[in-house]
């Protein structure tokens, strides 16, 4: 179950350790810390982990506004996330 991280977030935010998997190759990375945001439209993955797993990027991208109020572009990738024994695909 998730813990609240008060080291990286003020106020403390819920985080969880998950496993990410490349659905094409089956390569996995366990112990990836992710911020839990049940109201989010998309799930953001750490780019270095996505690249390490060799995830396929689609032509779709999302414009996001960061905490610095600047616009950032995030590319869409296909991945599987295992959390509390459940596999989420997207």
N, CA, C and O atoms as a GROMACS GRO file, in nm:
protein
  360
    1UNK      N    1   0.084  -0.118   0.000
    1UNK     CA    2   0.000   0.000   0.000
    1UNK      C    3   0.089   0.125   0.000
    1UNK      O    4   0.205   0.118   0.040
    2UNK      N    5   0.035   0.236  -0.044
    2UNK     CA    6   0.118   0.356  -0.058
    2UNK      C    7   0.158   0.417   0.076
    2UNK      O    8   0.088   0.403   0.176
    3UNK      N    9   0.270   0.483   0.072
    3UNK     CA   10   0.318   0.563   0.184
    3UNK      C   11   0.313   0.708   0.141
    3UNK      O   12   0.304   0.738   0.022
    4UNK      N   13   0.318   0.799   0.239
    4UNK     CA   14   0.326   0.941   0.208
    4UNK      C   15   0.471   0.984   0.219
    4UNK      O   16   0.538   0.957   0.320
    5UNK      N   17   0.520   1.052   0.115
    5UNK     CA   18   0.659   1.096   0.108
    5UNK      C   19   0.666   1.244   0.146
    5UNK      O   20   0.617   1.330   0.073
    6UNK      N   21   0.726   1.271   0.261
    6UNK     CA   22   0.741   1.410   0.305
    6UNK      C   23   0.880   1.464   0.273
    6UNK      O   24   0.909   1.581   0.298
    7UNK      N   25   0.967   1.379   0.216
    7UNK     CA   26   1.101   1.422   0.179
    7UNK      C   27   1.101   1.496   0.047
    7UNK      O   28   1.165   1.600   0.033
    8UNK      N   29   1.028   1.444  -0.051
    8UNK     CA   30   1.025   1.502  -0.186
    8UNK      C   31   0.906   1.593  -0.210
    8UNK      O   32   0.906   1.670  -0.306
    9UNK      N   33   0.804   1.586  -0.125
    9UNK     CA   34   0.680   1.660  -0.150
    9UNK      C   35   0.636   1.738  -0.027
    9UNK      O   36   0.643   1.688   0.085
   10UNK      N   37   0.592   1.861  -0.051
   10UNK     CA   38   0.534   1.945   0.054
   10UNK      C   39   0.404   2.001   0.002
   10UNK      O   40   0.408   2.080  -0.093
   11UNK      N   41   0.291   1.966   0.056
   11UNK     CA   42   0.272   1.871   0.165
   11UNK      C   43   0.303   1.729   0.120
   11UNK      O   44   0.315   1.702   0.000
   12UNK      N   45   0.317   1.636   0.216
   12UNK     CA   46   0.348   1.498   0.180
   12UNK      C   47   0.247   1.443   0.079
   12UNK      O   48   0.128   1.473   0.086
   13UNK      N   49   0.297   1.361  -0.014
   13UNK     CA   50   0.213   1.306  -0.121
   13UNK      C   51   0.223   1.154  -0.121
   13UNK      O   52   0.325   1.098  -0.081
   14UNK      N   53   0.116   1.087  -0.166
   14UNK     CA   54   0.120   0.940  -0.170
   14UNK      C   55   0.207   0.889  -0.284
   14UNK      O   56   0.195   0.933  -0.398
   15UNK      N   57   0.294   0.795  -0.251
   15UNK     CA   58   0.382   0.733  -0.349
   15UNK      C   59   0.377   0.582  -0.332
   15UNK      O   60   0.339   0.531  -0.226
   16UNK      N   61   0.415   0.511  -0.436
   16UNK     CA   62   0.420   0.365  -0.430
   16UNK      C   63   0.535   0.316  -0.514
   16UNK      O   64   0.575   0.379  -0.612
   17UNK      N   65   0.590   0.201  -0.475
   17UNK     CA   66   0.690   0.134  -0.556
   17UNK      C   67   0.616   0.038  -0.648
   17UNK      O   68   0.538  -0.046  -0.603
   18UNK      N   69   0.642   0.050  -0.778
   18UNK     CA   70   0.574  -0.032  -0.878
   18UNK      C   71   0.678  -0.101  -0.965
   18UNK      O   72   0.797  -0.071  -0.960
   19UNK      N   73   0.630  -0.195  -1.046
   19UNK     CA   74   0.714  -0.256  -1.148
   19UNK      C   75   0.663  -0.209  -1.283
   19UNK      O   76   0.543  -0.215  -1.310
   20UNK      N   77   0.753  -0.163  -1.368
   20UNK     CA   78   0.717  -0.125  -1.504
   20UNK      C   79   0.768  -0.233  -1.599
   20UNK      O   80   0.874  -0.291  -1.578
   21UNK      N   81   0.689  -0.258  -1.706
   21UNK     CA   82   0.725  -0.363  -1.801
   21UNK      C   83   0.702  -0.314  -1.943
   21UNK      O   84   0.604  -0.247  -1.973
   22UNK      N   85   0.796  -0.350  -2.031
   22UNK     CA   86   0.781  -0.326  -2.173
   22UNK      C   87   0.693  -0.439  -2.228
   22UNK      O   88   0.734  -0.555  -2.224
   23UNK      N   89   0.572  -0.407  -2.279
   23UNK     CA   90   0.483  -0.514  -2.326
   23UNK      C   91   0.534  -0.585  -2.451
   23UNK      O   92   0.488  -0.696  -2.481
   24UNK      N   93   0.626  -0.525  -2.523
   24UNK     CA   94   0.679  -0.587  -2.644
   24UNK      C   95   0.792  -0.686  -2.614
   24UNK      O   96   0.797  -0.795  -2.670
   25UNK      N   97   0.884  -0.646  -2.525
   25UNK     CA   98   1.001  -0.730  -2.496
   25UNK      C   99   0.988  -0.809  -2.366
   25UNK      O  100   1.058  -0.908  -2.347
   26UNK      N  101   0.898  -0.766  -2.277
   26UNK     CA  102   0.884  -0.831  -2.147
   26UNK      C  103   0.986  -0.784  -2.045
   26UNK      O  104   0.983  -0.828  -1.930
   27UNK      N  105   1.078  -0.695  -2.086
   27UNK     CA  106   1.179  -0.643  -1.992
   27UNK      C  107   1.110  -0.565  -1.880
   27UNK      O  108   1.014  -0.491  -1.905
   28UNK      N  109   1.158  -0.581  -1.757
   28UNK     CA  110   1.095  -0.516  -1.643
   28UNK      C  111   1.195  -0.434  -1.562
   28UNK      O  112   1.316  -0.453  -1.571
   29UNK      N  113   1.139  -0.344  -1.484
   29UNK     CA  114   1.217  -0.265  -1.388
   29UNK      C  115   1.131  -0.257  -1.262
   29UNK      O  116   1.024  -0.197  -1.263
   30UNK      N  117   1.179  -0.317  -1.153
   30UNK     CA  118   1.105  -0.319  -1.027
   30UNK      C  119   1.153  -0.205  -0.937
   30UNK      O  120   1.262  -0.152  -0.955
   31UNK      N  121   1.070  -0.170  -0.840
   31UNK     CA  122   1.108  -0.070  -0.741
   31UNK      C  123   1.107   0.072  -0.791
   31UNK      O  124   1.182   0.156  -0.739
   32UNK      N  125   1.025   0.102  -0.890
   32UNK     CA  126   1.016   0.238  -0.944
   32UNK      C  127   0.918   0.318  -0.858
   32UNK      O  128   0.801   0.280  -0.846
   33UNK      N  129   0.964   0.428  -0.799
   33UNK     CA  130   0.877   0.510  -0.717
   33UNK      C  131   0.791   0.599  -0.806
   33UNK      O  132   0.840   0.671  -0.892
   34UNK      N  133   0.660   0.592  -0.782
   34UNK     CA  134   0.565   0.670  -0.861
   34UNK      C  135   0.474   0.749  -0.767
   34UNK      O  136   0.434   0.700  -0.661
   35UNK      N  137   0.442   0.871  -0.807
   35UNK     CA  138   0.345   0.954  -0.736
   35UNK      C  139   0.206   0.904  -0.772
   35UNK      O  140   0.175   0.884  -0.889
   36UNK      N  141   0.122   0.883  -0.672
   36UNK     CA  142  -0.016   0.839  -0.696
   36UNK      C  143  -0.105   0.961  -0.708
   36UNK      O  144  -0.113   1.042  -0.616
   37UNK      N  145  -0.172   0.974  -0.821
   37UNK     CA  146  -0.265   1.085  -0.844
   37UNK      C  147  -0.388   1.027  -0.910
   37UNK      O  148  -0.393   1.010  -1.032
   38UNK      N  149  -0.489   0.995  -0.829
   38UNK     CA  150  -0.608   0.929  -0.880
   38UNK      C  151  -0.691   1.019  -0.970
   38UNK      O  152  -0.781   0.971  -1.039
   39UNK      N  153  -0.664   1.149  -0.971
   39UNK     CA  154  -0.739   1.240  -1.055
   39UNK      C  155  -0.667   1.275  -1.184
   39UNK      O  156  -0.717   1.356  -1.262
   40UNK      N  157  -0.552   1.216  -1.207
   40UNK     CA  158  -0.472   1.250  -1.326
   40UNK      C  159  -0.533   1.192  -1.452
   40UNK      O  160  -0.591   1.084  -1.450
   41UNK      N  161  -0.519   1.265  -1.562
   41UNK     CA  162  -0.565   1.217  -1.693
   41UNK      C  163  -0.468   1.116  -1.754
   41UNK      O  164  -0.510   1.029  -1.829
   42UNK      N  165  -0.341   1.128  -1.721
   42UNK     CA  166  -0.239   1.038  -1.773
   42UNK      C  167  -0.144   1.001  -1.659
   42UNK      O  168  -0.143   1.065  -1.554
   43UNK      N  169  -0.064   0.897  -1.682
   43UNK     CA  170   0.038   0.856  -1.587
   43UNK      C  171   0.173   0.894  -1.644
   43UNK      O  172   0.205   0.858  -1.758
   44UNK      N  173   0.252   0.964  -1.568
   44UNK     CA  174   0.385   1.002  -1.612
   44UNK      C  175   0.486   0.901  -1.562
   44UNK      O  176   0.489   0.867  -1.444
   45UNK      N  177   0.570   0.854  -1.654
   45UNK     CA  178   0.676   0.761  -1.619
   45UNK      C  179   0.809   0.834  -1.623
   45UNK      O  180   0.826   0.925  -1.704
   46UNK      N  181   0.902   0.797  -1.536
   46UNK     CA  182   1.036   0.857  -1.546
   46UNK      C  183   1.096   0.827  -1.684
   46UNK      O  184   1.103   0.711  -1.724
   47UNK      N  185   1.140   0.930  -1.754
   47UNK     CA  186   1.191   0.913  -1.891
   47UNK      C  187   1.311   0.819  -1.895
   47UNK      O  188   1.323   0.739  -1.988
   48UNK      N  189   1.400   0.827  -1.795
   48UNK     CA  190   1.517   0.741  -1.798
   48UNK      C  191   1.478   0.593  -1.786
   48UNK      O  192   1.544   0.507  -1.846
   49UNK      N  193   1.373   0.563  -1.711
   49UNK     CA  194   1.326   0.425  -1.700
   49UNK      C  195   1.260   0.382  -1.831
   49UNK      O  196   1.281   0.270  -1.878
   50UNK      N  197   1.179   0.470  -1.890
   50UNK     CA  198   1.114   0.438  -2.018
   50UNK      C  199   1.219   0.408  -2.124
   50UNK      O  200   1.204   0.313  -2.202
   51UNK      N  201   1.324   0.488  -2.128
   51UNK     CA  202   1.431   0.465  -2.225
   51UNK      C  203   1.508   0.336  -2.193
   51UNK      O  204   1.544   0.261  -2.283
   52UNK      N  205   1.533   0.312  -2.064
   52UNK     CA  206   1.604   0.191  -2.023
   52UNK      C  207   1.527   0.066  -2.065
   52UNK      O  208   1.587  -0.034  -2.106
   53UNK      N  209   1.394   0.070  -2.054
   53UNK     CA  210   1.311  -0.044  -2.093
   53UNK      C  211   1.288  -0.052  -2.243
   53UNK      O  212   1.236  -0.152  -2.293
   54UNK      N  213   1.328   0.052  -2.316
   54UNK     CA  214   1.310   0.053  -2.461
   54UNK      C  215   1.164   0.062  -2.502
   54UNK      O  216   1.123   0.001  -2.601
   55UNK      N  217   1.085   0.139  -2.426
   55UNK     CA  218   0.943   0.153  -2.457
   55UNK      C  219   0.923   0.219  -2.592
   55UNK      O  220   1.002   0.304  -2.633
   56UNK      N  221   0.816   0.180  -2.661
   56UNK     CA  222   0.780   0.240  -2.789
   56UNK      C  223   0.704   0.369  -2.763
   56UNK      O  224   0.608   0.372  -2.687
   57UNK      N  225   0.748   0.476  -2.827
   57UNK     CA  226   0.678   0.604  -2.818
   57UNK      C  227   0.584   0.617  -2.936
   57UNK      O  228   0.619   0.580  -3.048
   58UNK      N  229   0.466   0.670  -2.912
   58UNK     CA  230   0.372   0.695  -3.022
   58UNK      C  231   0.390   0.838  -3.072
   58UNK      O  232   0.470   0.914  -3.018
   59UNK      N  233   0.315   0.872  -3.174
   59UNK     CA  234   0.321   1.009  -3.227
   59UNK      C  235   0.247   1.106  -3.136
   59UNK      O  236   0.263   1.228  -3.149
   60UNK      N  237   0.166   1.053  -3.044
   60UNK     CA  238   0.090   1.139  -2.953
   60UNK      C  239   0.179   1.200  -2.847
   60UNK      O  240   0.276   1.139  -2.801
   61UNK      N  241   0.146   1.323  -2.810
   61UNK     CA  242   0.218   1.388  -2.701
   61UNK      C  243   0.119   1.471  -2.620
   61UNK      O  244   0.008   1.499  -2.665
   62UNK      N  245   0.161   1.509  -2.501
   62UNK     CA  246   0.077   1.586  -2.411
   62UNK      C  247   0.152   1.712  -2.369
   62UNK      O  248   0.272   1.707  -2.340
   63UNK      N  249   0.080   1.824  -2.366
   63UNK     CA  250   0.140   1.946  -2.312
   63UNK      C  251   0.100   1.955  -2.166
   63UNK      O  252  -0.018   1.954  -2.132
   64UNK      N  253   0.199   1.963  -2.079
   64UNK     CA  254   0.178   1.966  -1.936
   64UNK      C  255   0.231   2.096  -1.878
   64UNK      O  256   0.325   2.154  -1.932
   65UNK      N  257   0.171   2.141  -1.771
   65UNK     CA  258   0.222   2.256  -1.700
   65UNK      C  259   0.286   2.208  -1.571
   65UNK      O  260   0.220   2.143  -1.489
   66UNK      N  261   0.413   2.239  -1.554
   66UNK     CA  262   0.486   2.195  -1.435
   66UNK      C  263   0.462   2.286  -1.317
   66UNK      O  264   0.394   2.388  -1.328
   67UNK      N  265   0.518   2.246  -1.204
   67UNK     CA  266   0.507   2.327  -1.084
   67UNK      C  267   0.574   2.463  -1.101
   67UNK      O  268   0.550   2.555  -1.023
   68UNK      N  269   0.660   2.475  -1.204
   68UNK     CA  270   0.728   2.601  -1.233
   68UNK      C  271   0.644   2.690  -1.326
   68UNK      O  272   0.691   2.794  -1.371
   69UNK      N  273   0.518   2.648  -1.354
   69UNK     CA  274   0.426   2.720  -1.443
   69UNK      C  275   0.475   2.727  -1.587
   69UNK      O  276   0.426   2.810  -1.664
   70UNK      N  277   0.569   2.642  -1.625
   70UNK     CA  278   0.617   2.636  -1.763
   70UNK      C  279   0.554   2.517  -1.834
   70UNK      O  280   0.526   2.414  -1.772
   71UNK      N  281   0.534   2.533  -1.964
   71UNK     CA  282   0.479   2.423  -2.045
   71UNK      C  283   0.589   2.323  -2.078
   71UNK      O  284   0.701   2.361  -2.110
   72UNK      N  285   0.555   2.196  -2.071
   72UNK     CA  286   0.647   2.087  -2.103
   72UNK      C  287   0.572   1.990  -2.194
   72UNK      O  288   0.451   1.974  -2.183
   73UNK      N  289   0.645   1.926  -2.284
   73UNK     CA  290   0.586   1.827  -2.374
   73UNK      C  291   0.630   1.688  -2.327
   73UNK      O  292   0.748   1.664  -2.306
   74UNK      N  293   0.533   1.598  -2.312
   74UNK     CA  294   0.561   1.459  -2.275
   74UNK      C  295   0.510   1.370  -2.388
   74UNK      O  296   0.397   1.385  -2.434
   75UNK      N  297   0.594   1.278  -2.432
   75UNK     CA  298   0.553   1.186  -2.538
   75UNK      C  299   0.480   1.066  -2.476
   75UNK      O  300   0.510   1.024  -2.364
   76UNK      N  301   0.385   1.013  -2.551
   76UNK     CA  302   0.310   0.896  -2.505
   76UNK      C  303   0.390   0.769  -2.536
   76UNK      O  304   0.450   0.755  -2.642
   77UNK      N  305   0.388   0.677  -2.440
   77UNK     CA  306   0.457   0.549  -2.457
   77UNK      C  307   0.364   0.436  -2.414
   77UNK      O  308   0.273   0.456  -2.333
   78UNK      N  309   0.388   0.318  -2.468
   78UNK     CA  310   0.311   0.200  -2.430
   78UNK      C  311   0.388   0.124  -2.323
   78UNK      O  312   0.504   0.090  -2.342
   79UNK      N  313   0.322   0.098  -2.208
   79UNK     CA  314   0.387   0.028  -2.098
   79UNK      C  315   0.284  -0.047  -2.016
   79UNK      O  316   0.163  -0.026  -2.030
   80UNK      N  317   0.334  -0.135  -1.931
   80UNK     CA  318   0.252  -0.201  -1.831
   80UNK      C  319   0.309  -0.167  -1.695
   80UNK      O  320   0.430  -0.162  -1.677
   81UNK      N  321   0.220  -0.144  -1.598
   81UNK     CA  322   0.261  -0.114  -1.462
   81UNK      C  323   0.195  -0.215  -1.370
   81UNK      O  324   0.074  -0.235  -1.375
   82UNK      N  325   0.275  -0.279  -1.286
   82UNK     CA  326   0.222  -0.374  -1.188
   82UNK      C  327   0.225  -0.305  -1.052
   82UNK      O  328   0.330  -0.261  -1.005
   83UNK      N  329   0.107  -0.297  -0.991
   83UNK     CA  330   0.090  -0.228  -0.862
   83UNK      C  331  -0.007  -0.310  -0.779
   83UNK      O  332  -0.116  -0.342  -0.825
   84UNK      N  333   0.031  -0.344  -0.659
   84UNK     CA  334  -0.046  -0.428  -0.564
   84UNK      C  335  -0.102  -0.552  -0.633
   84UNK      O  336  -0.217  -0.590  -0.610
   85UNK      N  337  -0.021  -0.615  -0.716
   85UNK     CA  338  -0.060  -0.739  -0.781
   85UNK      C  339  -0.150  -0.724  -0.904
   85UNK      O  340  -0.188  -0.824  -0.963
   86UNK      N  341  -0.183  -0.602  -0.942
   86UNK     CA  342  -0.267  -0.577  -1.058
   86UNK      C  343  -0.183  -0.517  -1.171
   86UNK      O  344  -0.092  -0.437  -1.146
   87UNK      N  345  -0.213  -0.557  -1.294
   87UNK     CA  346  -0.141  -0.503  -1.410
   87UNK      C  347  -0.227  -0.399  -1.479
   87UNK      O  348  -0.342  -0.426  -1.515
   88UNK      N  349  -0.170  -0.282  -1.497
   88UNK     CA  350  -0.237  -0.171  -1.566
   88UNK      C  351  -0.164  -0.152  -1.700
   88UNK      O  352  -0.042  -0.142  -1.704
   89UNK      N  353  -0.241  -0.149  -1.809
   89UNK     CA  354  -0.182  -0.136  -1.943
   89UNK      C  355  -0.224  -0.003  -2.005
   89UNK      O  356  -0.337   0.042  -1.990
   90UNK      N  357  -0.130   0.058  -2.074
   90UNK     CA  358  -0.163   0.182  -2.142
   90UNK      C  359  -0.048   0.234  -2.222
   90UNK      O  360  -0.060   0.339  -2.286
   0.00000   0.00000   0.00000
